[in-house]
Amino acid sequence: MVMKNPKLARVAKGARLELVPLQVLVPVISTIIALGIGLLIIAATGASVLEAIEAFWDGMAGSDFNIGASINRAISLALVGLGFIFASRANLTNVGGEGQIAMGGMFATAAALHGAGGLPLGLAFIVPLAVGTIAGAVWGGLAGFLKAVRGTNEVISTLLLSFIALPLVYWSVESFHLLRKPISDVSSLPESAEIPDTTKLPLLFPDNGSPLHIGLLIAAIAVVVVWLVLKHSTLGLRLRAVGLNATASRRAGMRTSLYVILAMTVSGGLGGLGGAIMILGQQFYLTSDFSSGYGFDGLVVGLLSRGSAVGVVIGALLFGFLRSGSINMEISAHVPSAVVLICQGLIVIVIAGSAILTNRKVTR
Amino acid sequence: MALLELSGLTKRFGAFTALDDISLLIERGEVHCLLGENGAGKSTLCNLVFGVHRPDAGTMTLGGEPFDPRGPAEALQRGVVMVHQHFNLVPNMSVAENLMLGRASAVLKPQDIIVRMEQLAAEYGLEIDPEARIDELSVGERQRVEIIKCLLGDPQLLVLDEPTAVLQPDEIDALLAICRQVALRGKSVILVTHKLGEISRVADRTTVLRQGRIIETVAMEGADIRSLVRSMVGRDVQSAGSVLAAAVDIEGKTPPKSSVDAAGPVSPGDPVLQISDLVYRDPHGVPRLDGLSLTVGTGEIVGIAGVEGNGQTELGLILAGLAAPSAGAIVVGGAQVGGCTPQEITDAGVGIVPEDRHAVACIKELSVAENLFLGAIGKFSRVGLLDKSARRKAAEAMMRDFDVRASSPDVSMASLSGGNQQKAVLARELSLDPLVFLLAAQPTRGLDVGAIEAVYNRIRAARDDGLGVLLISSELEELMAVSDRIAVIYRGKLVGELAAGSFSREAIGAMMSGHAHV
């Protein structure tokens, strides 16, 4: 009993001394452990483990196409993750990435189908991107407004706003007077028409068949801008101050509600941009479930990054590649992709759990 | 044989050693005072004895038996009781009902409690109406209920953690008398305080703690108060006059008006702050300020005395722009600022040292430099990006001017001592431009003697520069040492005012407790 406390103190002290290596080591080790458990589960399902690994690797990075597809997935995840850390700088938790993606994708589709296609000079895809961003920003800003004016908990409001956004998408692709494409034969699904070619995001390497598009550049710019704002700008410091202590910030002359709304608006806007890029970059038409959990994966990416823009990039790439691999593993090796989802869950739990070790504060 | 024996007690919180090898005897029938500055380990020691914390090393014996309480319940069982700084009473229940809470018996016997209360009233003079609701009682009366609760079970050892901080002068006298009564009946009392005046009145022996160690234990008969101060602070206090007296409450040593000898007589000039008929109702509709009117002129320090909870906090919040008055006007230098935003109030030339340093004055997770320029974040920026080196330079200059001791402007505010935090807050508020008025609410709360001295000097210097200063404090000695004029607040109104030279503890104390203007 008496021995316990000094021992813990020593562990904590060691953790603080080697903070940087540990922060890299812990996610890597936890990923390896989680993948190892995944392999055990694959073996338990009776499928060939070697075959599964091969299919998994092939799906992630087996060809230029697969690498491009993996990175494309990472782009949207990164944008949602950036949105998450932007809001969390003001001590706000935006769990509504899924809804913000849905709004962004839906409005981007609408803009692309109705008018933007004929615009010159790249405006054909820039305008739908902007419209999608604004739609996500409004969706996030709404939660910020409720928080600032009524004190509504943003975790609840962003989650519930997602539950509104997803049926809105469903409604829009179900209704002919909204976005549903005209029925041409009996097998026509409830989905939108394909967007005009001019509104599709230009590819970065059109010659080698890689689907990698300029969304990568947009995401890279977003990473740099978010990093600059959060780390080095007056706005970032104000957001942090408001998040840490609203009363002291108010006393220091800051308009705290303004910053709450702003943080949620920017956060939602990044999610909306992610949704727009999913439609304009790869899917090209809207379906009711086009996001299929990117908002929640992006949330996890944001959580695991611990507020660092670089962490978001790493996490988004990890999850993007895992998603690609799992899809291929399911198709080629007949391993349920649920196994990969289980691995993802394990990674999250292990990393989050290990955060207790690396972050243990010495309480007085 | 001693009642309580502590030997080699050590308690660490992480890397911080709160108590280091404490050995101490508490005799039966003595009032034993624990004296020390904030953070010296007094409260931690009490918490070990009461079982709130467990020691990392060392042993205790109580009445000769080993004593290692795993929680307050076990300590209570062994006859150790404690009155905490914060009371544990249910506000909307009666005194008797509160006293029945936590009794082991499943059957409530109100009559037994009332009989026992009558006994205690006779023995100790602890009179209180068993039917009164807690929320109708004054702070002093509530504390009396806590003490009765402790004495119900006929304990061996009564621990009081800074019990006098919330009391007015006559209540302090009553409490100290109760302590003597308890000791006379063969029980022991541990009394935690940082006020020497109380110790010389009540203690049999005093133990001085500093940085978790026992410096000395002295019998109070014939003890030299000044040497106790030296033990407590660890050095000779430079200006042993008013500051020391105010900080440690040495009875009768307070000069009637020290600001006179510090800076010469002041003649207040034009009014800089004018408050008229200020009314404030809290969100529940309870009036906290009830037609308060006050004027502060340039170049004067006006003190507000009062028992806590009589509207001082609300007055501070309204002046800071964190609460809007229900009625009345506040004018600073010709501009109406009642109900304005904090920014507008700052622009009018008002500096605020708020009562709650951690909740309002600074953000402890941010760096010292960030806190120094919290209201002027945009001052050091280029195209929206922070110019951290320019800010660091400005912060360093400010820290030098105001003697804020930190290894660098980039360390977190939380790593500074309370005194240095407060100096940083003063630095920020006194560097405002324009600046015509300063509110200092409880500016020395929780500070050590050296920092208190620095704060007083800053406030006096600001006054000498022509600022109007409003000093809200619950420390009477502090007000008497620093103010040019003292107004007394009672139930949201000013009930009297004393001019420099006519300050008297008794007169102010009478007004604080609601007795008519003296």
Contacts between the chains, C-beta under 8 A, distances in Angstrom:
chain1	res1	chain2	res2	distance
A	1	B	54	8.0
A	2	B	56	5.9
A	2	B	57	6.6
A	5	B	12	6.7
A	5	B	56	6.1
A	6	B	12	7.4
A	6	B	56	7.4
A	9	B	12	7.4
A	9	B	14	5.5
A	9	B	15	6.1
A	12	B	14	7.1
A	13	B	15	6.9
A	228	B	385	6.9
A	232	B	385	5.2
A	232	B	386	5.6
A	232	B	388	7.9
A	233	B	381	7.7
A	233	B	384	5.2
A	233	B	385	5.3
A	233	B	386	6.4
A	234	B	377	5.0
A	234	B	378	5.4
A	234	B	381	4.8
A	234	B	384	5.8
A	234	B	385	7.5
A	234	B	386	5.9
A	235	B	384	6.5
A	237	B	366	8.0
A	237	B	370	6.5
A	237	B	377	5.5
A	237	B	386	6.5
A	238	B	377	5.9
A	240	B	366	7.2
A	241	B	363	5.7
A	241	B	366	6.5
A	241	B	370	7.6
A	241	B	374	6.6
A	241	B	377	7.7
A	244	B	363	5.0
A	244	B	365	5.1
A	244	B	366	6.8
A	245	B	359	7.2
A	245	B	363	4.5
A	247	B	322	6.7
A	247	B	359	5.7
A	247	B	360	5.4
A	248	B	359	7.0
A	248	B	360	5.5
A	248	B	361	6.7
A	248	B	362	6.3
A	248	B	363	5.1
A	248	B	374	7.2
A	249	B	363	7.4
A	249	B	374	7.6
A	250	B	322	6.7
A	250	B	342	5.9
A	251	B	320	5.9
A	251	B	321	7.3
A	251	B	322	6.3
A	251	B	342	5.0
A	251	B	352	6.9
A	251	B	354	7.0
A	251	B	360	5.4
A	251	B	361	7.5
A	252	B	342	7.2
A	252	B	374	4.1
A	252	B	375	4.1
A	253	B	341	7.6
A	253	B	342	5.4
A	253	B	343	3.7
A	253	B	346	5.8
A	253	B	375	4.9
A	255	B	341	8.0
A	362	B	13	7.7
A	362	B	14	3.1
A	362	B	15	5.7
A	362	B	16	7.6
A	363	B	13	6.5
A	363	B	14	6.1
A	364	B	13	4.5
A	364	B	14	6.4
A	364	B	16	5.6
